Amino acid sequence: MIFERALRNTLIRGGLVVVLAAGLAGCGTTYGTGVGTTAQTLKDMTNLLNLRGGEPISYQPLPGVVVPPCVNDPVPCPLPPPQPAP
């Protein structure tokens, strides 16, 4: 009885995950990856269920901010001239 209830709950949850993944999938590819949204959504959902740690991320410090040369001038920087319309 307990096993049947656990199996039923697992199947219901699995079916719900598949339905939600299909509903959230949409059309086209994800931005610049070349992977379809359905495949990426399913991959992301299976990664959520995976409890192992992934590859460590090597974080790098960001470079300094590039300041325009006319920031210290008393007169603000002029805007570039408008481009002609095609």
C-alpha positions as CSV (number, residue, x, y, z in Angstrom):
1,M,0.0,0.0,0.0
2,I,2.7,2.5,0.9
3,F,4.8,1.4,-2.0
4,E,1.9,1.9,-4.4
5,R,1.3,5.4,-3.0
6,A,4.9,6.3,-3.3
7,L,5.0,5.0,-6.9
8,R,1.9,6.8,-7.8
9,N,3.2,10.1,-6.4
10,T,6.5,9.7,-8.2
11,L,4.7,9.0,-11.5
12,I,2.4,12.0,-11.0
13,R,5.4,14.3,-10.2
14,G,7.4,13.0,-13.2
15,G,4.4,13.6,-15.5
16,L,3.9,17.0,-14.1
17,V,7.6,17.8,-14.7
18,V,7.3,16.7,-18.3
19,V,4.1,18.7,-18.9
20,L,5.7,21.8,-17.3
21,A,8.8,21.4,-19.4
22,A,6.8,21.1,-22.6
23,G,4.7,24.1,-21.6
24,L,7.7,26.2,-20.9
25,A,9.7,25.1,-23.9
26,G,8.3,27.5,-26.5
27,C,9.8,27.7,-30.0
28,G,13.1,28.5,-31.5
29,T,16.6,28.3,-30.0
30,T,17.9,29.8,-26.8
31,Y,20.0,32.9,-27.3
32,G,23.2,32.1,-29.2
33,T,23.5,28.5,-28.0
34,G,22.0,26.7,-31.0
35,V,20.1,24.4,-28.7
36,G,16.3,24.2,-29.0
37,T,14.4,25.6,-26.0
38,T,12.8,22.2,-25.4
39,A,16.2,20.4,-25.2
40,Q,17.6,23.2,-23.0
41,T,14.6,23.2,-20.7
42,L,14.8,19.4,-20.2
43,K,18.6,19.6,-19.7
44,D,18.1,22.3,-17.0
45,M,15.4,20.3,-15.3
46,T,17.5,17.1,-15.2
47,N,20.4,19.2,-13.9
48,L,18.2,20.3,-11.1
49,L,17.5,16.7,-10.1
50,N,21.2,15.9,-10.3
51,L,22.7,16.3,-6.8
52,R,26.3,16.0,-7.9
53,G,28.4,19.1,-8.1
54,G,29.3,20.4,-11.5
55,E,32.6,21.7,-12.8
56,P,34.1,24.5,-10.6
57,I,33.8,28.0,-12.1
58,S,37.1,29.9,-12.3
59,Y,36.1,33.5,-11.5
60,Q,38.3,36.3,-12.8
61,P,38.4,39.9,-11.5
62,L,36.9,42.4,-13.9
63,P,39.2,44.9,-15.6
64,G,39.1,48.6,-14.5
65,V,36.6,51.0,-15.9
66,V,37.7,52.9,-19.0
67,V,37.1,56.6,-18.4
68,P,36.6,58.9,-21.5
69,P,39.4,61.5,-21.8
70,C,37.1,64.5,-21.4
71,V,35.7,63.6,-18.0
72,N,37.9,66.0,-16.1
73,D,37.3,68.9,-18.6
74,P,35.1,71.7,-17.3
75,V,33.0,71.5,-20.5
76,P,31.0,68.2,-20.9
77,C,31.9,65.8,-23.7
78,P,30.2,66.7,-27.0
79,L,27.9,64.2,-28.5
80,P,29.0,62.6,-31.7
81,P,27.3,64.0,-34.9
82,P,24.1,62.2,-36.0
83,Q,24.6,59.6,-38.7
84,P,22.7,60.1,-42.0
85,A,19.6,58.0,-42.5
86,P,19.9,55.2,-45.0
